[in-house]
Amino acid sequence: MRSIERLLMQYGESHQNKTNVLIHAIAVPSIYFVSIALLWSLPVPDFIAQFDITWAHIIVIPVLYYYFLLSGPIGAAMTLLTILCFGAINVLVYFGITVWSFSLVLFVAMWGLQFIGHHIEGKKPSFLDDLRFLLVGPAWWWVHWLKRMNISY
């Protein structure tokens, strides 16, 4: 069994309840977005800032590398999600919305939803046993879409 299949199977064990799955369908990509947005908001040293690079740009490189190691299609899908996240950050900036405060509120709200979902499920979140599952969640989310598009992962 491939590593990605094993991880998705383990993650899926605590995501069987339809309400929990629906909550995760909303919260998981939202948390990915706000995580990038919060990293984007952190100040960088001048020698980095001169290249118009943020901590988010730096951190997504190894994160996307991890996804590509798991699966090419999942890596490509996560790259698309990451680009959309940076686009959404630019929209917030364009409309004068403070990225860090917006993201912090959304981060707390989405994690609250996640824990409500797991309470309904009756099982603890997977990442409490293995931190890798913080990254597996978005891959699990994408697998549903990839299957609908008949793209094997």
Secondary structure as GFF3:
##gff-version 3
##sequence-region A 1 153
A	DSSP	alpha_helix	3	13	.	.	.	ID=ss1
A	DSSP	alpha_helix	18	41	.	.	.	ID=ss2
A	DSSP	alpha_helix	46	49	.	.	.	ID=ss3
A	DSSP	alpha_helix	55	70	.	.	.	ID=ss4
A	DSSP	alpha_helix	72	94	.	.	.	ID=ss5
A	DSSP	alpha_helix	99	121	.	.	.	ID=ss6
A	DSSP	three_ten_helix	126	128	.	.	.	ID=ss7
A	DSSP	alpha_helix	133	148	.	.	.	ID=ss8
###
